[in-house]
Amino acid sequence: MQKDTSIGALLKWAKSALQQSCERPQFEAELLLAHHLGKERTYLILHPDETVADVAAFEALVTRRAKHEPYEYIVGEASFYDVHLKVAEGVLIPRPETEILIDHAAKIIESEKITSIAEIGVGSGAISIILARKFPYLHIIATDICDMPLKIAAQNAKRLGVSHQIELRKSNLLDEVSQSVEMVVSNPPYIAQNALLEANVAHYEPKEALFGGRVGDELLKQIILEVKQRGTKWLACEMGYDQKAPIQAFVNEVGVKSVTFYKDLAGLDRGFVIAFF
Ligand SMILES: C[S@@+](CC[C@H](N)C(=O)[O-])C[C@H]1O[C@@H](n2cnc3c(N)ncnc32)[C@H](O)[C@@H]1O
């Protein structure tokens, strides 16, 4: 008997293949088939009897997802803020909570009429690109310690028309940035070395983007110290949900004019804005 390769049959097969690895197997099956067909998800619902071409390629996508590979690496892009960003293995998939960091940074850029900032750990370019799009006069120096994020961020910045605003630099923190800037923004690695992570994160996302040290907040503290020593007035950072107390204690030790912590949409502590002077 010939195999049923209709949209409806393939969705049913994919849903059962994804049952163990995905929280929403039906939804993810639809996303992958829509991607394979180059159509919207609604198309699948309206055309359940249509025959799908190149079924082997679709099955390969589902098999990758069933092995916990993140959807974004499989399709090569992630939606973030109001754009789609190219991502690839070696580059962190931008997270929705980082949109909140951007909004806090944007408020200060606007109210203080800031024209120059630096970002530490550019990744896909998510933060720098959105800020550049919001503020066309803003100049950004964005660093990363790894090559792959710098390559992907350059491609994303070019495609989204902001490469003239963003200078990408390979650097440990701000070591290669001699210019003074008015603000530093960062979503650095802040997870503890021995933290238990979900398989899709632990097996696929870059270690350099995840782990901030033995405790997790080591790089955050180093950034706070370095930004103060440079004489930069503002610092906006994302952090782990359990890092408010140690960061507050460290900030008290270092001495700052003010620190404001913010929460994410789940109500968890997620970041801070420091005014040093
Ligand atoms: C959590 S990811 C954030 C990526 C992106 N900014 C975002 O929010 O999606 C952290 C990034 O910092 C980079 N990184 C790690 N250690 C660094 C260091 N010492 N100096 C500069 N970049 C670093 C990693 O390679 C990674 O791209």
The ligand as a Tripos MOL2 file, in Angstrom:
@<TRIPOS>MOLECULE
LIG
   27    29     1     0     0
SMALL
NO_CHARGES

@<TRIPOS>ATOM
      1 C1         23.6400   35.1490   26.8410 C.3       1 LIG1
      2 S1         24.4420   35.4400   25.2970 S.3       1 LIG1
      3 C2         23.6100   36.9310   24.7930 C.3       1 LIG1
      4 C3         23.5380   37.1140   23.3030 C.3       1 LIG1
      5 C4         22.6510   38.2890   22.8590 C.3       1 LIG1
      6 N1         23.1250   39.5460   23.3660 N.3       1 LIG1
      7 C5         21.2180   38.0500   23.3090 C.2       1 LIG1
      8 O1         20.7880   38.7260   24.2650 O.co2     1 LIG1
      9 O2         20.5430   37.2100   22.7170 O.co2     1 LIG1
     10 C6         26.0180   35.9890   25.8370 C.3       1 LIG1
     11 C7         27.0250   36.3040   24.7420 C.3       1 LIG1
     12 O3         28.2110   36.7830   25.3900 O.3       1 LIG1
     13 C8         29.3480   36.2380   24.7540 C.3       1 LIG1
     14 N2         30.4360   36.2490   25.7520 N.ar      1 LIG1
     15 C9         30.6910   35.3450   26.7140 C.ar      1 LIG1
     16 N3         31.7490   35.7290   27.4520 N.ar      1 LIG1
     17 C10        32.1640   36.9150   26.9480 C.ar      1 LIG1
     18 C11        33.2200   37.8060   27.2720 C.ar      1 LIG1
     19 N4         34.0490   37.5590   28.2820 N.pl3     1 LIG1
     20 N5         33.3540   38.9340   26.5310 N.ar      1 LIG1
     21 C12        32.5270   39.1970   25.5020 C.ar      1 LIG1
     22 N6         31.5130   38.3760   25.1410 N.ar      1 LIG1
     23 C13        31.3230   37.2560   25.8540 C.ar      1 LIG1
     24 C14        28.9110   34.8690   24.2950 C.3       1 LIG1
     25 O4         29.7030   34.3970   23.2390 O.3       1 LIG1
     26 C15        27.4450   35.1340   23.8870 C.3       1 LIG1
     27 O5         27.3550   35.4680   22.5220 O.3       1 LIG1
@<TRIPOS>BOND
     1     1     2 1
     2     2     3 1
     3     2    10 1
     4     3     4 1
     5     4     5 1
     6     5     6 1
     7     5     7 1
     8     7     8 2
     9     7     9 1
    10    10    11 1
    11    11    12 1
    12    11    26 1
    13    12    13 1
    14    13    14 1
    15    13    24 1
    16    14    15 ar
    17    14    23 ar
    18    15    16 ar
    19    16    17 ar
    20    17    18 ar
    21    17    23 ar
    22    18    19 1
    23    18    20 ar
    24    20    21 ar
    25    21    22 ar
    26    22    23 ar
    27    24    25 1
    28    24    26 1
    29    26    27 1
@<TRIPOS>SUBSTRUCTURE
     1 LIG1         1 GROUP 0 **** ****
